[in-house]
């Protein structure tokens, strides 16, 4: 087994099966370092013909991926092109989804906003019944999902539930997420690791060509067009300039956004009375 040390850490269980740990303290906010780590990972995946499956998990049991870095330090990513020519967030998620390698999100802790959108870009999602919270809180924060939430969620959950998730901007437990189709399954926390590891090792034992071909055929009938994903990213970038967005983001930082504490723990609960201060 080999392991790298970075905000996105790669653990090579076998040549065919890698685990990837998000480790960007304190909250696993999705910032430039995390997206660059994913870009580096994708480059390695592209040159690893023995690889069959990658499992994404978190080194922090309380936060899988908190949300996008709203400090302003990572805003240029929406304007910077990745290898496909798409902006880096879209490039990252599209390349992950269309990769011949199977991607599995093993969710333990909170996953919101672009973190949820990363999980949606993975091929499968499994969540801890005891310790997973999912959310698309952007509307309550004054913006809209820009990483595929408005495009991928309706294909999994249906229109009504997608609107409940996105417009309601609240937190959801793993069992509800499973019932809605947001995740494949919710499992007791004590069973999550074993279940995902067994599935990953099973996939790693199969030949790459049938995996790649089957995934490509499923992709052809289940993925949103790239143009639609770009619409979402552009709308997110536009919303960042709205004055009402500035007001809500300022209120979020005043309450402790991107710091350990009650705001990040109960993000959805804070949004309904965010401007009462």
C-alpha positions in Angstrom: 0.0 0.0 0.0 1.3 3.5 -0.9 0.1 6.8 0.3 0.6 10.5 -0.6 0.4 13.5 1.8 -1.8 16.4 0.6 -5.3 17.9 0.9 -6.3 15.1 -1.5 -4.4 12.0 -0.3 -4.1 9.0 -2.5 -3.8 5.5 -0.9 -3.0 2.8 -3.4 -4.6 -0.3 -1.9 -3.7 -2.2 -5.0 -2.9 -1.2 -8.6 -6.6 -1.6 -9.4 -8.1 0.0 -6.3 -7.3 3.4 -4.8 -8.7 5.2 -1.8 -8.7 9.0 -1.8 -9.0 10.9 1.4 -10.0 14.6 1.6 -7.9 16.1 4.3 -8.1 19.9 4.2 -8.6 21.0 7.9 -10.5 22.1 9.7 -13.7 21.5 7.6 -12.7 20.1 4.2 -13.8 23.3 2.5 -13.5 22.9 -1.3 -10.8 25.5 -2.2 -8.1 25.8 -4.8 -5.9 23.2 -3.0 -8.7 20.6 -3.1 -9.6 21.2 -6.7 -5.9 21.1 -7.7 -5.5 17.9 -5.8 -8.4 16.4 -7.8 -6.9 17.7 -11.0 -3.6 15.9 -10.1 -5.5 12.8 -9.2 -7.4 12.7 -12.6 -4.0 13.1 -14.4 -2.7 10.0 -12.5 -5.9 8.1 -13.2 -5.5 8.8 -16.9 -2.1 7.2 -16.9 -2.9 4.2 -14.7 -4.3 1.4 -17.1 -4.5 -1.1 -14.2 -6.9 1.1 -12.2 -10.5 0.0 -12.0 -12.0 1.8 -9.0 -11.4 4.9 -6.7 -13.2 5.4 -3.4 -13.4 8.9 -2.1 -13.7 9.4 1.7 -12.8 11.9 4.4 -10.1 12.0 7.0 -12.5 14.2 9.1 -15.4 12.1 10.3 -17.6 15.2 10.8 -17.0 16.8 7.4 -16.8 15.0 4.1 -16.7 18.2 2.0 -18.2 21.3 3.7 -18.9 23.5 0.7 -17.1 25.9 -1.7 -14.6 28.3 -0.3 -16.6 31.6 -0.1 -13.7 33.7 1.2 -13.0 34.9 -2.3 -9.6 33.3 -2.5 -10.8 30.5 -4.8 -13.2 32.6 -7.0 -10.8 32.6 -10.0 -11.3 28.9 -10.4 -14.6 29.5 -12.2 -12.6 31.4 -14.9 -9.6 29.1 -15.2 -9.7 26.3 -17.8 -8.8 22.7 -17.1 -7.4 20.2 -19.6 -10.8 19.8 -21.3 -11.1 23.6 -21.9 -13.9 23.8 -19.3 -13.6 25.9 -16.2 -11.8 23.9 -13.5 -14.8 22.9 -11.3 -16.8 21.7 -14.3 -13.7 20.1 -15.9 -13.0 18.2 -12.7 -16.5 16.8 -12.3 -17.1 16.0 -16.0 -13.7 14.2 -16.3 -14.5 12.2 -13.2 -17.9 11.2 -14.4 -16.7 10.2 -17.9 -13.5 8.5 -16.7 -13.3 4.7 -17.4 -12.5 4.3 -13.7 -15.4 3.7 -11.4 -15.8 6.4 -8.7 -17.5 5.8 -5.4 -18.2 8.5 -2.7 -18.2 7.0 0.8 -19.9 9.7 2.8 -19.3 10.1 6.5 -19.9 13.6 7.9 -21.4 16.8 6.3 -21.4 17.2 2.6 -23.0 20.4 1.2 -23.0 22.6 -1.8 -20.2 21.8 -4.2 -19.3 18.9 -1.9 -22.7 17.4 -2.7 -22.1 18.2 -6.3 -18.8 16.3 -6.2 -20.6 13.3 -4.8 -23.2 13.6 -7.6 -20.4 13.5 -10.1 -19.3 10.2 -8.7 -20.7 7.0 -10.1 -22.1 5.7 -6.8 -22.7 7.2 -3.4 -23.0 5.4 -0.1 -23.6 7.3 3.2 -23.4 6.6 6.9 -26.9 6.4 8.4 -25.5 7.6 11.8 -23.1 10.3 10.6 -24.0 11.8 7.2 -25.7 15.1 6.5 -26.3 16.3 2.9 -27.4 19.7 1.6 -27.6 22.1 -1.3 -27.8 25.3 0.7 -26.9 27.8 -2.0 -30.3 29.4 -2.5 -30.5 30.1 1.2 -27.1 31.7 1.0 -28.1 34.0 -1.8 -26.6 32.0 -4.8 -27.5 28.9 -6.8 -25.8 25.6 -7.2 -23.0 26.0 -9.8 -21.3 22.6 -9.9 -24.1 20.4 -11.4 -26.6 20.3 -8.6 -29.4 21.8 -10.7 -28.5 19.4 -13.5 -27.7 16.1 -11.9 -30.1 16.0 -8.9 -33.3 16.0 -11.0 -32.1 13.1 -13.0 -31.7 11.1 -9.7 -34.5 12.4 -7.5 -37.1 13.7 -9.9 -38.2 17.3 -10.3 -40.2 17.8 -7.1 -37.6 16.4 -4.8 -34.8 18.2 -6.5 -36.7 21.5 -6.0 -37.4 20.6 -2.4 -33.6 20.0 -1.9 -32.4 23.1 -3.8 -35.0 25.7 -3.0 -35.5 24.5 0.6 -31.8 24.7 1.1 -32.0 22.5 4.2 -30.0 19.6 5.6 -31.0 16.0 4.9 -30.2 12.8 6.7 -28.8 9.8 4.9 -32.0 7.7 5.1 -34.0 10.5 3.4 -31.3 10.9 0.8 -31.5 7.2 0.1 -35.2 7.3 -0.2 -35.0 10.3 -2.6 -32.3 8.6 -4.8 -29.6 11.2 -3.8 -27.4 8.3 -2.6 -27.4 4.6 -3.5 -27.8 3.4 0.0 -27.5 4.5 3.6 -25.8 2.0 5.9 -25.1 1.8 9.6 -21.8 3.6 10.3 -20.2 0.4 11.5 -21.0 -1.4 8.2 -20.1 1.4 5.8 -16.4 0.8 5.4 -16.8 -3.0 5.0 -19.6 -2.7 2.5 -17.8 -0.2 0.2 -14.4 -2.0 0.5 -16.0 -5.3 -0.5 -17.7 -3.6 -3.5 -14.6 -1.8 -4.6 -12.5 -5.0 -4.4 -15.1 -6.9 -6.4 -15.0 -4.2 -9.1 -11.2 -4.2 -9.0 -11.2 -7.9 -9.8 -13.0 -7.4 -13.1 -11.5 -6.5 -16.5 -11.3 -2.9 -17.4 -12.7 -3.0 -20.9 -16.2 -4.2 -20.0 -16.3 -1.8 -17.0 -15.4 1.1 -19.3 -17.8 0.1 -22.0 -20.8 -0.5 -19.7 -20.2 2.8 -17.9 -20.0 4.7 -21.1 -23.3 3.2 -22.3 -25.0 4.2 -19.0 -23.5 7.7 -19.3 -25.0 8.2 -22.7 -28.6 8.0 -21.3 -28.1 9.5 -17.8 -25.8 12.5 -17.9 -26.8 16.1 -18.4 -25.3 17.9 -21.5 -22.1 19.8 -20.7 -23.8 23.0 -22.0 -26.3 22.7 -19.2 -23.5 22.3 -16.6 -21.9 25.5 -18.0 -25.2 27.3 -17.6 -25.2 26.5 -13.9 -21.6 27.5 -13.4 -22.1 30.8 -15.2 -25.2 31.5 -13.2 -23.3 30.9 -9.9 -20.6 33.3 -11.0 -23.2 35.9 -11.9 -24.9 35.5 -8.5 -21.7 36.2 -6.6 -22.1 39.8 -7.8 -25.7 40.3 -6.6 -26.0 42.7 -3.6 -28.4 40.4 -1.8 -25.8 37.7 -2.1 -23.1 39.9 -0.5 -25.5 40.6 2.3 -26.2 36.9 3.0 -22.6 35.8 2.6 -21.5 38.6 5.0 -24.1 37.4 7.5 -22.8 33.8 7.2 -19.2 34.8 7.9 -20.4 36.8 10.9 -22.0 33.7 12.3 -18.9 31.7 11.7 -18.8 30.2 8.2 -15.7 28.2 7.4 -14.9 28.0 11.1 -15.6 25.1 13.5 -18.8 25.7 15.3 -22.6 25.8 15.2 -23.0 27.5 11.8 -21.1 24.8 9.9 -22.6 22.0 12.0 -26.2 23.1 11.5 -25.9 25.2 8.3 -29.4 24.5 7.1 -31.0 25.6 10.4 -29.3 29.0 10.2 -30.5 30.0 6.7 -34.2 30.6 7.6 -33.3 33.4 10.0 -30.0 34.5 8.6 -30.8 38.2 8.3 -32.5 38.5 11.7 -29.2 39.7 13.3 
